[in-house]
């Protein structure tokens, strides 16, 4: 068997029947981090996989998204097992990202204590020290349903009710058996770096990530983000949807339309509350800054907020941050020598602040227009003057960064963070990362309105994510308020649009594994076909079309 390493092109020979795990041991010394998986002919594979024939091989470690997810998924399995051994009869839920980790809850006949968390962590270390293998087996769907029913995992029973395939892969870690969406490391000994932090009423599972692969990144307190996730949980309870299985049940019963109406009403009520808060302090709040990561629906949110502000008697005006880009030849470059349009240095901050101050003082200002074709800022006689009841709405990725509006006193600004913070998971043990929802939104929008195929969207995504990590996420807790733009039904809508786009990406492309993961993910959802029930001002309309705010 000939092995060609990617990207070096080095060639090695192994006996037929040699596993990736055995091969990886020969190369681990050349990698600073633990190898957790591999790509074989551009297909993501577990290390237990045995390649056949001549293959191209690329090892995967924690510096990649795939490697991080495999590590966290495997660590979650150890955590769930340890929790169930320490607190008998408990139910464990893996909830959402928080504070450089993942927030989890343990449900039982009492609240957990810090000593419980310490005991679970100790038991996890014992399990990891024993280097127990994760054993995968394919069993009939009926058998899996019966197993989960006996174990009281009704979330998985609901999920599997709508599964099309007759078999399912189950992982064992000693006595504990579970279903996990995605691959695992070969054994618990791969998971030596982790931590648990008591965070009532739950805890935070800490681990290395692709931005800090050598060690566990420091905990960052994010009380506002935690509060908006709690709000999302409450919305899920109002909607009667706890996970993908219960969402599918509602759709199959013909109750999807009711779900849409309530979910949209929750959004409208929240936007109205934000507008009311701004209106109550309209005498001092002159600038409204809206920021958030890609595909969060910021533009639609800004339009809907503007409507609600008008209901309160205000007359908001919008100023585009894009018009304050520096000329192309002054644009900073990234480490690869490409223009870094997401850098705050790409904005003429001095001009922007000077004109904002003048507008607040009631002066008439000629605002620029950026000519993207020529890469220069132009003045075309666009004059703007605002009155006291005209708050200035500014939407842009740097809105929460105080540097952007340093000349405006804090008491005159209201900052809003908008993000699609997914409020449901596949089941108790398999979470939906918010980035997966956003990339699916962007794939659909890029295809619908930007003549960009799924391949290019996925190709650009790592660069988009790096910009978010650098320019948006560090400032999110500085927001006055956070708005969760996720809609509990949206993935059932996006499914119909995204699947044919993703299916066009075949194994010739480096983006194929990501496309395959997203397709597998969408397979869990029943489609929601009654799109006429989605109102024209819905945030999801920004991505699928027929929004009342845009021509589409």
Secondary structure, DSSP 8 states (H G I E B T S, - for coil): -EEEETTT--EEE--TT-BHHHHHHHHGGG-SS---EEEETTEEE-TT-B--SSEEEEEE-TTSHHHHHHHHHHHHHHHHHHHHHHSTT-EEEEEEEETTEEEEEEESSS---HHHHHHHHHHHHHHHHTT-BEEEEEEEHHHHHHHHHHTT-HHHHHHHTT--SSEEEEEEETTEEE--SS---SBGGG----EEEEETTEEEEE--BTTBTTS-------HHHHHHHHHHHHHHHHHT--BHHHHHHHHHTT-HHHHHHHHHHHHHHHHHHHHHHHHHTTTT--EEEEE-STTS-HHHHHHHHHHHHHHTT---EEEEGGGGB--GGG--B-TTSSB-TTSGGGB-HHHHHHHHHHHHTT--EE--EEETTTTEEE----EE---TT--EEEESTTTT-GGGGTTS-GGGEEEEEEE-----BSBTTB---HHHHHHHHHHHHHHHHS---HHHHHHHHHHHHHHHHHHTGGGGGG-SEEEE---TTHHHHHHHHHHHHHTT--TTSTTHHHHHHHHHHHTTS-----GGGS-TT-TTHHHHS--TTS--
